[in-house]
Amino acid sequence: MGMVGGGRGAFIGGVHRMAALLDGQIELVCGAFSSDPKKSKLSGKDFYLPANRVYKNYEEMILREKELPEGERMDFVSIVTPNHVHFGPAKFALQHGFHVICDKPLSFNTAEAKELVKLVKKTKLTFALTHNYTGYPLVKQAKMMVKKGDIGTIRKVVVEYPQGWLTTRLEATNQKQAAWRTDPKRSGAAGAMGDIGTHAENLAEYITGLKISSLCADLNAMVKGRKLDDDGNVLLRFNNGANGILFASQIAAGEENALRIRIYGTKAGLEWAQMEPNTLLVKWLDKPVEIFRTGGGNLYPEAAAHTRIPAGHPEGYLEAFANIYRNFALNIDAKIRGKKPNPMYDFPTVEDGLRGMRFIDKVVASGKSKQKWVKF
């Protein structure tokens, strides 16, 4: 793995490195860790990389690595930069024959996302997007229960992602994470809805297997002086006729990362919460509530394949993130060996990223419109 971004002082870069290394399938061999070449070199020392594999920018890294013999050069690029610096390195890596795994959202805007989709199709390279919540074992279990028809036909989906960390104007204190996430020039067209609302959208579509067909949004910047939304509510309609509600907020005082989803079918309802990820509730119409636990013996194979340790030992955010990296690595390994990848080991793709960007566009358009309901 070669990494773009994630140097000293970065948050998400460290998460990606821990996730990538957890299974011993991936090795960090090079990087361009900062837009500041000096900081990139210092970060390379932190990670005990040889000086000649630490580069001043992503262009130099990709071109130099391409010259190295197969087996020595990096196999793929991990992109962990702010939103506005996703497209450039992703496009350059694909153009020069390298697989890509990228932090979400896919790009700064939908036009860039469409270009990446076309490039992935043209090159036939593997592209993964780290919508990491899809990596949890019991999210896989929920998905399979829906797919197998266990809960019947879906009628209602309620998904929420409240945080409280931007309740005050934190960006005014030069806090790095707040500064770029609330800046339209670096974050894009949306704030909270782009940062965490897309996670909620992706999770709803991933578990249900449905697609959002139209939406009606109300977006707000509740903190005075903030340029992007920090709170939003969205009504959803799905392509099977089901209805839904999605809300994302970063001004929900006291909340941490309370991503939660409830799915109601004709036979039962499912409930899963990210802050208690080892439990899935199945609320049957005609019998008592059933509790599924990570590591339990009654899970579908797709869920069991993403469980790492015996029941009763908590698995969380890093393990789910690592499942995305492991599955991505297994896919690349299969391609190298000329084999067909196992579909059980799935991960969010470039197409999922494009849907995320379109979701942002439609939510912002609906938020500004008097008509409100817009087709998705």
N, C-alpha and C positions, 0 to 999 in steps of 0.2 A: 504494500500500500504506500502510495505517496499522498501527502496531505497538503491541501491548500487552505491556509488560515489556521486558527487554533493555537497560536503561539502564546507567549506569556501574557497573563491577564485575561485570556479568553475563557468563557464558561463552557460552551457546547463542545469545543475541541477536545477537552479532557474527557467528556462523556463519550464521544466517538472513539477515542483511543482505547478507553477501558472496555467498551463494548466490542471493538474489533479484536482485541487481544484475548478476550475471555476464553475462547475455545481453542486457542493455539493453532487456528487455521490461517491466521493473518499476521504478518509481520510489518511493522512500520520501517521502511527502508530509506525514505527520503521525504523532503517537504519544502514548501515555500510558505513559511508559517506566519508571515506578516507582510504588509505592504511596505514596512520599514525593513530594508535589507539587514541592518544591524540587529534589529530585534529578531529577525528570522534566524540569523546565525546563533544568537544567544539561546533561542528556543531549541535549536538543533542540539546544542550542548546539553540542555536540560534532558533531552531524550536520548543522549549518548549515541548520536549519529555521527558518522565520519564527516568531516568538514566538507568534503567534495560531494556529498549527497544532500547538502543543505543549500538551497538556491535563493536568489534574490527576488524572484517572481515566478509565477506559474508558467509563463511562456518558456523561460530558461529551463525549468524543471522538466517539462514535457519534452522539449526538443533534445535535451541532454540525455534523459532517460531512454528515449527512443533509440539513441545511438548505441546503448549498451546491449550486450548479448542477451538473448532470451534465457530466462532462469536467473539472471542477475538484475535486470531492470525491473521496475515496478510493473505489476499486472493491472492495477487500477488506480484511479484518483478519487480521494475522499475530499469533498468540498464542504467546509464548515465556516464559511464567511457570512457576513450580513447579506440580506436579500439581494441587494443591488450588485453583488459580486458573485452571484451563482452562475449566471449565463455565460460570461466570458470564459472561465476555466472549463466549464462543462462542454461548451462547443469546441474549444481548442483541443481538449482531451479526446473527444470523439473523432474529430477530424484527423488525429494522429494515431488512431487505433487503440486507444485505452478505454476500458470499461470505466463507469462512473457510479459512485454513490454520493448522493447530495442531501444536505439538510433541507428541510422544507422551509418556505414554499419553493417550488421548482425554479422560479425566476422572478424578475421584477415586474413583468407584465405578461399578458396573454400572448402577444405577438412573439416574444422570446420563447415562451413555452411551446407554441406551435412549431417553431423552427427546430427546437430540440427533439420534438416527437418525430418530425420528418427525418432528422439526422440519425436518430436511433434506428428507425426503420431501414434507412439506406445502408448503414454500416453493420446492422445486425449485432451490435454490441449490447452488453447487458447494462441496464441503467436502473438503479434503485433509489427510492426516495425514502428518507427516514421518518415516515409517519409511524413512530416507534410503538404507539399504543396497540397497533395491530399485532405486535409480537407477543403479547401476553397469552399464556396458555388458555385461560378461560374466555378470552375474546375469540380464540379459535374454536373453543367448545360452543360458544353462543352461535357463531357463524354456522357450524355444522348442524346444530339443532334446528336452525332456521332452514338450512338447505335440505335436511332430511324430512322436513314437514312436521317435526315434533310439536311445534307450538301452533300449527295451523297457518291460515292465511293472515299475513300481517295487516293490521288496520291502523295502528298508531305507533309513532316513534317520538320519544322525547329525549333529547340529548342536550346536555348543558356543560359548560366549562367556565366556572367562576374562579377568578383570582382576585387578590386584593392588593397586590404589590404596587399598583399605580394609582392608589386612592389619593395620594398627594402628587404634586407636580415634581416628581422625582427627577425628571430629565433636566430641571433647572439647576440641579446640584452637580451636573456633569457625570452622573452615574452612567457608566458606559452602556449597559444593557438597555436602560430606559432611553438614553439619548438617541440611539439609532432606531429603536422600535417605534418611536413617536415622531420620527423625521420622515416626511413624505419622499424626500430625495433618496433615502436609503431603505425605507421599509416598503414603499409602494403606495397603492391607492387606499389601503385599509390599515387600521391599527390593530385593535383587539380581534376584529373579525378575521384579519389576515394571519395574525400570529397564532391564535388559539381556536378561532372559529373554524378554520380549515381542518384542524384536528377533529373537531366534532362532526363536521360534514363527512370527512373521510371515514370515521369510525361508523357512522350511521349507514353509509353506503356499503362499507366492507362487511359488516355483520349481516345486514338484511339482504344483500345481493340486489337491492333495488337502486334505481337512479332517481334523483330529485328531478322532477319535470317542470316545476314552477315554484316561485317563492315570493314572499312579501316581507320586506325588511324595514325595520326602524333602527337607525344608527344614531348614536349620540356621542359627543365629546363632553363629558360631564365636568371635567376639570377645566377651569377657566384658563384660556391661553393655549390649550392643547390643540394641535392641528389635525390629528387623526382620531377616529372613534376609539373610545375606551370602554364602550358598552353597546350591546346590540341585541335585538330580539328579531327572530325570523320565523314566520309561518312557512311550512313546507307542504308540498304535494308531491307524492311519489308516482312512478310510472305504473303501479298496479292499482291506483286509486286510494292508497293509504294517505293519511294526513300526518303531519308532524310539527313539532316545535323545537327550535334550536335557539339557545341563548348563550352568548359569550360575553364575559365582563372581566375587566381588570381593575374595576373600582368597587368590587364586592368586599368591603372591609372585613378582614379576619379570615378570608378564604385563602387557601394555599394553591393546590392544583386539583380542584375538585371535579374533574371530568367524570361524568356519570351518564349512563344511557339506560333507558327503559323501552322495551319493545313489546307491544301487545298484539297477540294473534288471536285467532278464534278459539284456540284450545288452552293457551297459557300466555303468561307474560314473563319476560326475561329482565333481570336487573343486574347491572355490573357497575362498579365504581372504582376508578383508578387508585384512590387512596386506600382501598381495601381490595387489592387486585386478585387475591387468592380465593375469593368467594364469588360464586355466581348463584343468584336466586332464581328459581323457576317457580312461578306462582300459578299453579294449576287451577283451572276453572272448577273441577269437581273432586279435588283431593288436596291434602295438605301441601304446604310449601316444601319444595325439594331444594336441598343445598348441595351444590357441587363445590369441591375443593381442589385446588392445584395439587397434583400428585395422587389424587384419588384413583381407585381402580375402575371407576365407571365412566371414564372419559373416552370420547372418540379418539381414534388413533392420531388425528391431526392435532388434537390438543395435547395428547401424551407425548408426541414427538417434540413439543416445545417446552416440556417440563424437565427441569434439570436435576432436582434433588427430591428426596422423599417427602411425603406429605407432612405438614406441620412445620416445615422449615420455610420461612417466608422467601418468596421470589418477588422481585420488584422491577423498578424502572430500568436498571442497568441490564438485567437479564433479558427483559423484553427487547431492549435496544440491541443487545448482543444477538438475539434471534434473527433480527433483520440482517445484521452483518454476516452471521453464519450462513443463512440461507442464500445470501448474495454470493458468498465465497463458494458454496457448494455448486451454485449455478455456473460460475466461471470455471470451476474445476471440471465439471462435466463437459463443458464446451472444449476445454483444453484436451481432454481425453477422448473427444469425439463421441460422447455419450449424450443421451437425452436427459435433461434435468428432471428431477422428481418434483411433480407439481405440489406435493404435500409441503415442501419447503418454499413457501411463497413469500413475497415481499411487495410493497407498494412500488408501482412502476412509473415510468415517465407519463403514461396516459392518466394515471391517478393524479399526477402533478398538474397536468393540463386541466383536469376537472376542478382541481383546487383553485387554479387561477381564474377559471371561468366563474366559479362560485363567488370569488371576491368581486369580479366585475358586476355580476348580477345583483349581489347584495348592495353594493355601492349605488348602482343604477336605481334599484328599487327604493333605497333610502332617500334618494333625491327626487324621486318621481311622486306626482300626486295620484297617479293611477295605481301605484304600489305593486300589484301582481305582475310579475315578469316571467316569461318562459325561460327555462334553463335547459 
